[in-house]
Amino acid sequence: MEEKRVGLIQVYHGTGKGKTTAALGLALRASGYGWRICIIQFMKETVAESGEVEAIKNIDNIEIYRFGDSFIANPPDEAPKIKMRVDEGIAFAKEIVSKGNYDIVILDEINVALHLKVAKIEDVLRIIDLRDPRVELVMTGRYPPQEILSRADLITDVSGKKHPYDGGIGARKGIEF
């Protein structure tokens, strides 16, 4: 007998380290049961190295796509190009969630894209509305708008108390990227 799944909406946000890590942990757990997972990363398109991207290449039932780049590494005149790529990612996400071909869809850093105004809240709410009811939808990133939080079934606030960055230790391969 096939299990009847009900997909929920999860939000991982806050100032602490671990929002993407939590979403990836969920993906790894579900992958072990043969579930299909689609990870759509926003604001990370040209990060040169990323352990999760490399690891996922070796897992058949997890796919990862990247749309839009970080503002940190780009001059302000790149904003229209970043917004265009984020818009492409949102269109892709709408298609993915509505088809129901994936058990879990992760919109990594979508809240940051909203906060930086390279994504529109109406478009992200539309993704939620189009979601096949069996699809678990996970959204990560700092500063989620209230409209997202009010639609969520699970909200985890990852608060930062202490971080190696505070002591001058930069991002470490295999830990932060």
N, C-alpha and C positions, 0 to 999 in steps of 0.2 A: 504494500500500500504506500502510495506517494504521500509524503508529508505536505500538508498545506501550510505554506509560509505566508506570513503577513509582514511586508516590509515596513520598517519604521524610518523616521527621520532623526538622525543623530547630528549633534553639533559639538565639536571640540574647539574651544576658544580660550583666550586668556593670554597673559603676558609670559607664562612659563614655557620652558622647552618641553616638547613632547606631544604636541597636537598631531602633527603628521605621523610621528612614531606610533601613536595610539591607533590611528586609522590604518597604518600599514600592518600593525599587529593583528587587527581585526581581519584584514585581507589575508594574512598568512594563515590565521586560524580557519577561516572559511575555505581557503584553498585546500587545506588538508581534508576537507569533506567533499572535495570535487566541485565546489561552487565556482561559478564564473564571476570574475571581478574585473571591473574597469576603473582605473585610476586616471582622473583627468587633473593634471597639475596646472595651476595658473601661477603666473609671476615667477616661474622657474625655468623657462624655456631654454636659455643658453647657459645654465649652470654647467660648467665644463665637466665636473666630476660629480657623480651622485651614486652612492652605494646602492640605494634602492633601485635605481634604474638598471644598474648592472645585475643585481640579484634577480630582478623580475624577468630578465631575459631568459633565465633558466627555469622559470615556472610556467608551464603551459597554460594554466587557467587564469592567469593574471595578465592583463594588458595595461600599459601605461602610455599616456599621451600628454604632451606639453604644449601649452598655449600662453603666449605673453611672457614678458621678461620682467625682471626686477627693476624697479626705478633706481635702486641703489647704485647699480653698475652702469647706468645709462644717463646721458645728458637729457635735460628737459625736452629737447626737440624730438626725442624718441617716443614721447607719450602717444601721439596719434598712431604710430606703428604698433605699439604695445596694445593699445585699445582695439585696433583692428584684429590682432591675433586673439585677444580675449573674446571678442565678439564671435570669432570663428569657433573658439572652444565652447562658448555657450550654445551656439547652434548645434555643435556636435553633441553636447550633453543633452539637449532637448531630444534629439533623435535617439540617442542611446537609452535614456530612461523610459521613453514611451514604448519602445519595442519589447522591453522585458527580456532581452536575450542575456542579460547579466543579472546575477543575484544581488550583487552589491555594486553600487557606483559611488566612488569617492570623488568629491570636488575639492581637491586640496588647494588651500589658500584662496578659495572663492571669497571669503569674508574680507581678505586684504584687497582683492580686486574691487570689491564694493566700496570699501573705505577710501581707496585711492581714486574712486570714480572712473575707473576704466571698465567697470561693469555696472549695469543698471539693475536696481532692485526688482523692477517689473520683470526683467528677463529671468532672474534667478527664481522668483516666485512662480514664473511660468514653468520652469523646470520641475518644481515641486508639483504643480498642477498636472503636468503631463506624465508624471511618474506612474508606471505600471504598479498596481498595489502590492505586488510581490517583491518589488525592488527595494532593498535597504539603501537609503540615500544618506551619505555621510558628508558633512561640510566642515572644513577646518579653516583656521586662521583667526587672527586677532580682530577685534571690533565688529562682531556680527551685528547687523541692525536688528532692532526689536521685531520687525516683521518676520525675520528668519527664526528668532528665538521663540516667538509665539506659535510657530508652526511645528516646532521640534517636539519629538517624543522623548528624547534623551538629550540633556545638555550637560557637558562636562567643562568646568572652568579650570584650566590648568594654570595655577598661579605660580609666579616665580618668586622664590625667596632668596636664592643665591645662585649665581652662575659663574663659571670660570671666566667668562668675558669680563666680569667686574674686576677680576684680578689681573687682567691683561693677557689671558690665555685665549688665543684665537680659535677659530673653528678647526676641529680635528677630524681628519679623514677616518671614516668608519664610525664616528660618533655623531658629529653634527652634519656631515654630508656623505 
